[in-house]
Amino acid sequence: MLSNRIKELEASPIRRLNPYAAEARKNGKKIYPLNIGQPDIKTPNEYKSAIENYEEKVLSYADSKGIPELINSFVEYYEKHNMNFTKDDIIITNGGSEALLFAFLALFDLGDNVLMPEPYYANYNSFMHIAGVNVTPITTKAEDDFALPSKEDILKLVTPKTKAILITNPSNPTGKVYSKEEIYLIKEVALEKNLYIIADEVYREFVYDGLEFTSFAHIEEINDNVVIIDSISKRYSACGSRIGCIASKNKELMANMLKLAQSRLSVATLEQIGAANLVNVDENYLKEVNDEYRNRRDVLYNSLQKMNGVICNNPQGAFYVIAKLPVKDAEKFAIWLLTDFHINNETVLITPAESFYATEGLGRDEVRISYCTNVEALTKAMYLLEEALKVYPDKK
Ligand SMILES: Cc1ncc(COP(=O)(O)O)c(C=O)c1O
């Protein structure tokens, strides 16, 4: 018998449609994948060149905390963002994903509760499930630009079991960038109720329209409460490197977190060598990448705006949008796109958004669309989506 824990763990909703996509591809269809956050931007050469120059004869384990060069490169990076972390405040992880898992395991006991705005990154459900944590959603809506409710309304959701608030900023899946006021509002709730703040800031660079990004690490008053989740996956289009980190000024937490890092021995040595050299990437790289995504965002948003019955807000960060479609069930529509629809043997892959909500029934007519792909592909994909919606039989 397998454990109930594993049997009850849900398959990733972001990848759940993959078998349909595989079947469609087998049947010769070309698919524009707007379902995952896999950028098509070139990874900077600095990554590979550092690995190529590696000369050690033995590929040994690295320190469980991470190699000093990489930790120092994060310190340097944080300095540039006015985030005051020293090398003792950082543990290198296998992507932001492992940082999240460690945070859940280190902060929560079975049956504890985490508060987080919904819709939220669906993989949080897996980490919560593994750690035995329940979620209380702070519901946010496209029609309010996914703004947080008032402090009073958030305080009402806190129970004796609530240990932490998780904020993804900028947000996957909504593209929301939290204002300084909203960040301070969360800070006040955390101080008043003595809660940790898990700040998933893996999309820190992807903020558009001149908006200011406020990190929880900018607020000294809550140093001990804050755990930053970070990753180079999206920043440097290095998803396959699996390099991320967890950063916190809370010494007790970091000392205990290290035990988790030690249990898995270390993160891949060569990947850390490559990642450490990314501090030497020209500063224009991130600026150019930011311009590129903003441009893609404009293409996507303008196309969606023109489609009959489609409602979405203009996302200001990350590279996703939540769109309400004029269909009864977005999952059925997403499957239909793969099984029944095509124009000249081409179709689109999008993610049904229901799994990004904890509240039953929300998001059933919504999808998450990622704009990680180039403008040409995105334009084509939007044309296909518009035509598909015109002929889809199960509309609202
Ligand atoms: C909000 C958010 N956090 C964390 C991650 C984890 O990414 P990785 O494990 O590649 O660093 C992702 C990936 O899409 C994400 O969207």
The ligand as a Gaussian input file, in Angstrom:
#p B3LYP/6-31G(d) Opt

LIG

0 1
 C        5.838000      31.776000      -8.116000
 C        6.840000      30.711000      -8.354000
 N        7.616000      30.324000      -7.338000
 C        8.536000      29.360000      -7.493000
 C        8.703000      28.737000      -8.701000
 C        9.725000      27.641000      -8.759000
 O       10.634000      27.757000      -9.761000
 P       12.066000      27.036000      -9.730000
 O       11.946000      25.831000      -8.862000
 O       12.366000      26.721000     -11.135000
 O       12.987000      28.049000      -9.144000
 C        7.907000      29.090000      -9.792000
 C        8.035000      28.424000     -11.093000
 O        7.309000      28.613000     -12.022000
 C        6.963000      30.118000      -9.610000
 O        6.173000      30.519000     -10.603000

